[in-house]
Amino acid sequence: MHGLELKELYEGFRDAEVIKVLAKRISKEAAKLCEALCIMEVCGGHTHTIMKYGLKQLLPETIEFIHGPGCPVCIMPKERIDQAIALAKMKDIILLTLGDMLYVPGSISSLAKERAQGCDVRALYSPMDAIAIALENPDKRIVYFAIGFETTTPMTAALLQQVQEKGISNLLFHINHVLVPPAVDAIMEDKEARVNAFIAPSHVSVISGAKIYSGICKNYATPVVVSGFEPVDVMQSILMIIRQKNEQRCELEIEYSRCVTLDGNLKAQEMMHKYMKPRENFRWRGIGDIPYSALELKDEFEHYDAEKIFYAQLPHRPIDDHKLCICAKILKGLAKPKECSVFGTACTPNQPLGSCMVSSEGACNAYYRYAQV
């Protein structure tokens, strides 16, 4: 598909008239609901779409959005960031990572601050860029601080495969890939949870398939709709959820059928399973310990695992967030950013106290940028 055709396609998914038509249909069918609808949009990308395009203002008051933990930067605990900082400070190490992770505060610093102090910390556009850096610096050890949900995990696995095939010995991995379904389970098992429907992230499902959410429907009697990230996608997904509720159904449906299938990308899944295994426990910032909610390198690849190689030199003590920060409640869907006493004052994107503000996909960042409502 040519660039012009792609532009026209995506403009269609942002068409104001289409959005208004969907809003009218939603309002009409929402009037039949027997209970208020508390929809958790799991991914921060959906949160930004909702805020940027003012979708909440088009909907009945009986529909509430609860912002979930679907931002891999937001849920990264301080001790993991402290580990990245400790690695960056080591002699003859170049630390690589993606995007927003540079600015997420650890317990006393951030990767961006350490870079300003002289540490060799670099942001990658693609994990594959790590290969060139490793080849250009044979006298140094390169550590890739890998983050992301199921969406980005295959790229890390593909990078490791290339490292093996090219015989590169100075590129190591610090794995921080996390999984969506266990986090949703943790939220729903909390007695305070008010969620009764989910908008699930489509980019995760492109890799792992929509089937990974089927247990949520079954275990918690909640509709799940896998949605694209354009405003028309989100509005159509809301309409699909309402129809399920009115028809007393709790099913898994795919709105983003133009890219998502039930089974997903089997080749990518095979790549992930070849190199990684579930980690027994992983601490999510704002949620706590969630068993088997993250991945780590398999034992046969531990000679690439920076976390194991430098274990004795890395900090491991859990670090709590700032006492005024309510990111924990926000990530659980128990509070909105505007309820935080430091939102927009002591805590801004330039001076964040919590990860929900620093990440471009974070809920606080979305409220600050678009509406603050």
Secondary structure, DSSP 8 states (H G I E B T S, - for coil): --HHHHHHHHHHTT-HHHHHHHHHHHHHHHTT-SS-EEEEEEEHHHHHHHHHTT-GGGS-TTEEEEEEEE-TTTT--HHHHHHHHHHHHSTTEEEEEEGGGGGS--SS--HHHHHHTT--EEEESSTTHHHHHHHH-TTSEEEEEEEESTTTHHHHHHHHHHHHHHT--SEEEEEEEB-HHHHHHHHHTSTT----EEEEEHHHHHHH-GGGGHHHHHHH---EEEE-SSHHHHHHHHHHHHHHHHTT---EEES-TTT--SS--HHHHHHHHHHEEE-SEEEETTTEEEET-BEEE-GGGGGGBHHHHTGGGS--S-----TT--HHHHHTTS--GGGSTTBTTTB-SSS-SSHHHHSTT-HHHHIIIII--
